[in-house]
Amino acid sequence: MKTILLPFKYLYYFIKTIFLTGCVYFLYSVITVLYLGFFPPLTTAFMDNEANEEIESFVLPSQIDYDWVSMDKISGNMALAVIASEDQRFADHWGFDLEQIHKAIKEKERGRRVRGASTISQQVAKNLFLWKDKNLFRKGVEAYYTVLIELLWSKETILETYLNIAELGQNVYGVQAASTKFFKKDAIKLNSGQAAILAAVIPNPKRFKADRPSRYILRRQGQIQTQMNFIGGKAYLDKFM
């Protein structure tokens, strides 16, 4: 009888351990997200990943240019530019743009280059908390943190965080650091053209230069400015700010 019950006993303890571990991680993640909703992070997972890659390549970690500022010290042009460029349904979705995800799936089925379907909320979750691997488990953790962020933060807090942690140049993080480095002015003074250029380099800030924009970036700048007007201009921001 004892021999028969022994495997079930081990299974019980295994399930119990997994359950308790899950509960602890849930509480830890909720507390962490709540904390970061009120206090700026000293660093992010993305910054740490970049530094670790340099160390693994036997290169001294580069100096990080990172300067957090509150939303009232960031130009509305910059807020509007990243929304127009990255996530035009930002004010209306709950973390996931199902329409864009559907389009990305269709393009993949047709063998086309898949467009990015990540929302600003997903990018915040990824940059703050996650490692670089692209697998289903990591996507699941990203979805989990995206839901937490949407539940526990306001849209304004999500956007403020994104604008402060997005990489906008080689080891340049956040709009204040980028604005002072590339345009010699504070983020609150960015005009629509400068904001559109910064938004245009976000997909590949190591390749594209905001202070030396290529023809492609200048073309993207014009497209982003057009979309800024198309979604309603700064009136769009009144939906959540």
MOQUIPE-V535929 format. One record per residue. N is the residue number from 1. RES is the residue in one letter. NEAR is the number of other ideal C-beta (glycine too) atoms within 8 Angstrom. Layout:
<<N;RES;NEAR> <N;RES;NEAR>>
This chain:
<<1;M;4> <2;K;5> <3;T;5> <4;I;7> <5;L;8> <6;L;8> <7;P;7> <8;F;8> <9;K;8> <10;Y;8> <11;L;8> <12;Y;8> <13;Y;8> <14;F;8> <15;I;8> <16;K;8> <17;T;8> <18;I;8> <19;F;8> <20;L;8> <21;T;8> <22;G;8> <23;C;8> <24;V;8> <25;Y;8> <26;F;8> <27;L;8> <28;Y;8> <29;S;11> <30;V;10> <31;I;8> <32;T;8> <33;V;13> <34;L;9> <35;Y;8> <36;L;11> <37;G;8> <38;F;5> <39;F;5> <40;P;6> <41;P;8> <42;L;3> <43;T;7> <44;T;10> <45;A;10> <46;F;11> <47;M;11> <48;D;9> <49;N;10> <50;E;10> <51;A;11> <52;N;8> <53;E;8> <54;E;11> <55;I;9> <56;E;6> <57;S;6> <58;F;4> <59;V;6> <60;L;4> <61;P;6> <62;S;9> <63;Q;4> <64;I;9> <65;D;10> <66;Y;10> <67;D;8> <68;W;7> <69;V;10> <70;S;6> <71;M;10> <72;D;4> <73;K;9> <74;I;15> <75;S;11> <76;G;8> <77;N;14> <78;M;15> <79;A;14> <80;L;16> <81;A;16> <82;V;16> <83;I;15> <84;A;13> <85;S;12> <86;E;10> <87;D;10> <88;Q;7> <89;R;10> <90;F;12> <91;A;8> <92;D;5> <93;H;10> <94;W;4> <95;G;10> <96;F;11> <97;D;10> <98;L;7> <99;E;7> <100;Q;10> <101;I;10> <102;H;8> <103;K;10> <104;A;12> <105;I;8> <106;K;8> <107;E;11> <108;K;9> <109;E;6> <110;R;6> <111;G;4> <112;R;6> <113;R;4> <114;V;7> <115;R;8> <116;G;6> <117;A;9> <118;S;6> <119;T;15> <120;I;13> <121;S;15> <122;Q;13> <123;Q;12> <124;V;14> <125;A;14> <126;K;11> <127;N;13> <128;L;14> <129;F;8> <130;L;12> <131;W;6> <132;K;5> <133;D;5> <134;K;5> <135;N;6> <136;L;5> <137;F;6> <138;R;11> <139;K;9> <140;G;8> <141;V;10> <142;E;12> <143;A;10> <144;Y;9> <145;Y;14> <146;T;15> <147;V;9> <148;L;12> <149;I;14> <150;E;11> <151;L;6> <152;L;9> <153;W;11> <154;S;6> <155;K;10> <156;E;9> <157;T;9> <158;I;14> <159;L;15> <160;E;11> <161;T;12> <162;Y;13> <163;L;15> <164;N;13> <165;I;13> <166;A;13> <167;E;9> <168;L;14> <169;G;13> <170;Q;6> <171;N;10> <172;V;13> <173;Y;14> <174;G;15> <175;V;15> <176;Q;14> <177;A;13> <178;A;14> <179;S;15> <180;T;12> <181;K;10> <182;F;10> <183;F;10> <184;K;4> <185;K;8> <186;D;8> <187;A;16> <188;I;7> <189;K;8> <190;L;14> <191;N;8> <192;S;10> <193;G;8> <194;Q;11> <195;A;14> <196;A;17> <197;I;13> <198;L;17> <199;A;14> <200;A;13> <201;V;15> <202;I;12> <203;P;5> <204;N;6> <205;P;11> <206;K;4> <207;R;4> <208;F;12> <209;K;9> <210;A;14> <211;D;7> <212;R;5> <213;P;12> <214;S;8> <215;R;5> <216;Y;7> <217;I;14> <218;L;10> <219;R;8> <220;R;11> <221;Q;13> <222;G;9> <223;Q;8> <224;I;14> <225;Q;12> <226;T;8> <227;Q;11> <228;M;14> <229;N;8> <230;F;7> <231;I;11> <232;G;6> <233;G;8> <234;K;8> <235;A;6> <236;Y;11> <237;L;10> <238;D;7> <239;K;7> <240;F;9> <241;M;8>>
